């Protein structure tokens, strides 16, 4: 019975960790895209189309305004991952 719980805890930890990594990757990829546009091409980043515009100046839109739930989802995914991993190791010891 413990081995079934361990597998479930490990699967849930991997799922939560995957969600956290996915959100982190999306954030870093978008930041790199914006930085390349502003620094390397000396353009203006259009956040609505997610493209670099060399002609028109676009206003800055914060990441939290573009993706309002990401911070909360990342925190929940991180905490769930820690909780499920601790459950996995607790069932191993117990």
C-alpha positions as CSV (number, residue, x, y, z in Angstrom):
1,X,0.0,0.0,0.0
2,X,2.9,2.4,0.8
3,X,4.4,1.8,-2.6
4,X,1.2,3.0,-4.3
5,X,1.2,6.2,-2.2
6,X,4.8,6.8,-3.0
7,X,4.1,6.5,-6.7
8,X,1.2,8.9,-6.5
9,X,3.2,11.4,-4.4
10,X,6.1,11.2,-6.9
11,X,3.8,11.6,-9.9
12,X,2.1,14.6,-8.3
13,X,5.5,16.1,-7.4
14,X,6.6,15.7,-11.0
15,X,3.4,17.3,-12.3
16,X,3.7,20.3,-10.0
17,X,7.4,20.6,-10.8
18,X,6.7,20.5,-14.5
19,X,4.1,23.3,-14.1
20,X,6.6,25.4,-12.2
21,X,9.4,24.8,-14.7
22,X,7.0,25.6,-17.6
23,X,6.0,28.9,-16.1
24,X,9.6,29.8,-15.4
25,X,10.7,28.9,-18.9
26,X,7.9,31.0,-20.4
27,X,8.9,34.0,-18.3
28,X,12.6,33.7,-19.2
29,X,11.9,33.2,-22.9
30,X,9.7,36.2,-23.0
31,X,12.3,38.3,-21.1
32,X,15.0,37.2,-23.5
33,X,12.9,38.1,-26.5
34,X,12.2,41.6,-25.1
35,X,15.9,42.1,-24.2
36,X,17.0,41.1,-27.7
37,X,14.6,43.5,-29.3
38,X,15.6,46.5,-27.0
39,X,19.3,45.9,-26.7
40,X,20.4,44.1,-29.9
41,X,18.0,45.6,-32.4
42,X,17.4,49.0,-30.7
43,X,13.7,48.6,-31.4
44,X,10.5,48.8,-29.5
45,X,8.8,45.6,-28.3
46,X,5.1,45.3,-29.2
47,X,3.6,43.3,-26.3
48,X,0.3,42.7,-28.1
49,X,1.9,40.8,-31.0
50,X,5.0,39.8,-29.1
51,X,7.2,41.1,-31.9
52,X,10.0,43.7,-32.3
53,X,9.0,46.8,-34.1
54,X,11.7,49.0,-35.5
55,X,9.4,51.8,-36.7
56,X,6.8,52.6,-34.0
57,X,7.4,53.2,-30.3
58,X,5.2,51.0,-28.0
59,X,4.4,51.5,-24.3
60,X,5.7,49.0,-21.7
61,X,3.3,46.5,-20.3
62,X,4.5,44.7,-17.2
63,X,4.7,40.9,-17.1
64,X,2.2,40.8,-14.2
65,X,-0.4,42.7,-16.3
66,X,0.1,40.4,-19.3
67,X,0.0,37.2,-17.3
68,X,-1.8,38.0,-14.0
69,X,-2.1,34.5,-12.7
70,X,1.5,33.3,-13.3
71,X,2.9,34.4,-9.9
72,X,0.1,32.7,-8.0
73,X,0.2,29.5,-10.1
74,X,4.0,29.3,-9.8
75,X,3.8,29.7,-6.0
76,X,1.1,27.0,-5.7
77,X,3.0,24.6,-8.0
78,X,6.2,25.1,-6.1
79,X,4.6,24.6,-2.7
80,X,2.7,21.5,-4.0
81,X,5.9,20.1,-5.4
82,X,7.6,20.5,-2.0
83,X,4.6,19.0,-0.2
84,X,4.4,16.0,-2.5
85,X,8.1,15.4,-2.3
86,X,8.0,15.5,1.5
87,X,5.1,13.0,1.4
88,X,7.1,10.8,-0.9
89,X,10.1,10.8,1.5
90,X,7.9,10.5,4.6
91,X,6.3,7.3,3.2
92,X,9.7,5.9,2.5
93,X,10.9,6.4,6.1
94,X,7.6,5.4,7.8
